[in-house]
Amino acid sequence: MAWSFNGSTGYLTAATAPVASPPLTIACWFRKSGTASSFKEVVTLANPSTGHEFALLAGNGAAAAASAFALGGTGAQASSTTTFALAQWRHGAAVFASGNQRYAYLDGGGKGTNSVSVTPASINRTDVGRGIVGYFPGDVAEVAVWNAALSDLEIAALAQGFSPLCLLHRLANLVLYQNLIRPLNHPGIGPLMSAAGGATAATHPRMIHPRSLAFGPLRRQVQLLNFYRVAAAQARATAVQQGWAAVSGTEMGSSYPVGEVSN
């Protein structure tokens, strides 16, 4: 499953932030409903007391773009040059390379840039489904935060359906990951989150996950996406690779390709 938010009360939260200053990257899959007519925060790293935040936003109507938004006394926003239709799963990413360099991506492309100098300070909270400006209406899955500025190629790979865990060379920078397939806090990277305000379950977008994780005391060797093969992997992203599982939908089916499972 993914998590669904009503746009008025539902959200996930942690009373800490895994990273508080650039460089950082926020990415997730989202499916926005048609109940709001402006940009809304999908994932935020914020300080509610000061009104400062780093956020991945999703627009609506003519402004249906993904945005990287920094709020700290004043606001600065980079929006994707492409837009999306409501009620469809889309991938959004916000990269904050520095205090005056931020980039927004929609479905791995449409890169928008902004160079206004704004640096949010004293960030101390993580939210999914809400932010300083308001609440997000719709579904969210595969939330990830890195303490690094991901490249265009890395964002494009994530938008092809690869789990953040498939970026092997970025595992050391992955400071928060909530796949939101099952209960919260899985696979357990970053601060523990809790649900509030009536957040509910929704169908999960199709994803390619590694068979096992390179975490824990044993540090088992696993099959993960090699950085130098990202481009080749993108070209074959619809195929189920050995040792990986594609997760899709909420119903059990009678026939799946080898390696594919249903939640």
N, C-alpha and C positions, 0 to 999 in steps of 0.2 A: 504494500500500500504506500501511498504518499500521505501528506497531511493537507487538510482542507481548512480554509479560514473564511469567516463570514464577512470580513471587511469592516467590522465594528468592535468586536470584543475578543476574537480568537487570536492566539499567538503562542509561540514557543520562546522561552527565555532562559538565560543564564546570568547570574549576578557577577559576571566577570567577562573580560574580553581576552581572546587568545593573542591578539596583537593590537597595539594602541597607536601606531604611527606608520607612515610609509617607509619602505615599500610593502604593499599588501595587495592581495587579490581576493575578491569575493565572486563565487560562481554558484549557480544552481539551475535546475529545471523548474519552470513555472508554467501554470495554465491559468490565465487571468479571466475572471468572469466579467460581465458587462454591467456591474452594479456601481462602478465609480468612473468619473469622467476626468480624472487627472492622474499625474504620476503618483504612485504609491510605493512605499518601501517594501521590498520583498525580504531582504536580509540587511541588518544593520549592526554596526559596532558603534556604540553611542555612549553619551553621558547625559541622561535625562535632566540632571540638575542645571547644567550649563547650556543645554540645547545644541551640543556638538555631536556630529556623527559622520561616519563613512557609510555609504549605503549603495546597494544595488536597487535601482528603481525600475518599475514597469509602467509604461504610459497607457493611454486609452484613446479611442477615437482617432483623430488626426495625429495625435501625439503618441501612438502606440509603438514606442521605441523602448529599448533597454538603456539605462543611464547609470553612469558612475557619478555619485553626488557626494560632495564634501560640504559640510555645514559647520562653520565655526565663526560666529559673529556675522558673517555673510555667507552666501552660498555660491558654489561653483559646480557646474554640471556639464558632463560630456554625454551626449546622446548618440546612439547608433544611427547611422545614415539609412538604415532599413527599418521597416515596421512589421508588425505582426497582426494576425487576426485573433480576436478573442476566442476563448474556449478551446484553444489548441496548445499542446505542450510545446514550449520553446526553451531554448537555452540562452541564459543571460550571463554576462560576466562584466565585472567592474574592476579595472586595474588602476591602482593608485601608485604610480612609480615614485612620486615625490610630492612635496607640498604644492607644486605648480604644474604637475604633469599627471593627467588622468585620462583613461581610455574606457570606452564602452563598446561591447560587442553583443550582437544578436545572432544566434545560431552560428557562432564561430566567425562571423564576418561583419560587414557594415561598420567597420571601426570608426567611432567618433572620438574626437580629441578635445581637450580643454586645458588651457595653460594659465588660468587665473590663480593667483597665489592665495590658497586657503588651507590651513592646517588645523583640523580639529584637535582638541587637547583633552587630556585627562579621561580618555575613553575607558569605561569600566563596566559595560554591559553588552551582551549579545542577544539580539532578537531575530526571530523569523516570523514574518507576518505582521510586524508593526515597526514603527519608528517614531522619530520626533514629529514628523508631519502628519502621519495617520496610520491606518490599518490597511493591509493588503487583502483584496477579495479574490479568492481562488485557491489553487492547489500548488504545493511546493514539494520538491524532491531533490535529493542529492546535493545538499548544501555543503559547501566546502570553503575554507579560508586558508590562504597561504601567507606566510610572512615574507613574500617575495613578489616581484612583478612578473607574472607569467608572460611568455612570448605569444605572438600571433599564432604560431604553429601549435603551441600547447593548448591555447583556447580553442582552436579549430578541432583538435583531436577530442577534447571534452565534448564539443558540440556534436561529434559523430556518435556519441553514446558510450564512450569509454569512461569508466569510473575514475575519479581522481587517484585511486590506488594504482591505476595502470601507468601513471607517470612516475616510474621508479626513481628517477634522478631527483624528483621533487618531494619524495616522502619525508625528508628531513625538514622541509618547509611547510608541510601540511599540518597546520596547528588546530584545525577544526574540521571534522567530517561527520555529518549526520546523513546516512543514506536514506533514512525515513521509510525503509521498506517494511520493517517490522516495528518493534517498540523503539522508543527514543533511546539515544545514547548507544547506538550501534553503528560502526564497530568500536566506539569508545575513544575516539580521538578528539581531544580538546575538552573544554568545560562541560560538565553535565548540564543538560537542559531539562526543563519541565514544561508541561502544557497547561494553558490557562484559557479561560473565556470560551470554552466550547469548541476547541479545535477537534476535527473529526478525521476519519480515514477517507482516502480517495484512491483510485487506481494509480499505479506507478507507471512511469514511462519505461519503454524498453531500454535496458542498459546492458553493457558488457562489464562484468565484474571479474576480478581474479579469483582463482579457485580457493586461495588461502592468503593470509596476510603475513607480511614481513615484520610483525610486531611481537613483542613479548620476550621473555628471557632466553628462549631458545634461538631466536632470530633465524627461523627456518628459511631456507632458500626457496623462492617461489617463482612462478612464471609470471612476469609482469612486462609491461610495454617498455622496450628499450628506446631511449631518447633518439637514437640515430635511425630508428625504423618507424618513427611517428608518421611520416608522409606515406610510407608503404601501407601502414596499418589503416590509415584513413581510407585509402582506396579500397580496402577490403573490409570496411567496418560493418557491412551487413552480414558477413559470414561469421559463424560461431567458431572461434578458435579453440584448439585443444587446450583443456584445462580451464576454460572460462565458461561462465554461465550467463545466458541472456535472461533477464527477468522482465516479465510483461504481464499486465492485466491482473484480474482478481479471480478468474474462473479457472478451474482445472480443465485441461484439455485432454484429448485422447491421442494426439500425435504431435510431437515436437521434434525438431532437428536434434541431433546428438549434442548434448551439453546444454540444451535449453530447458528451463524450468519455469513453473508458474507460481506466483505467490497467491 
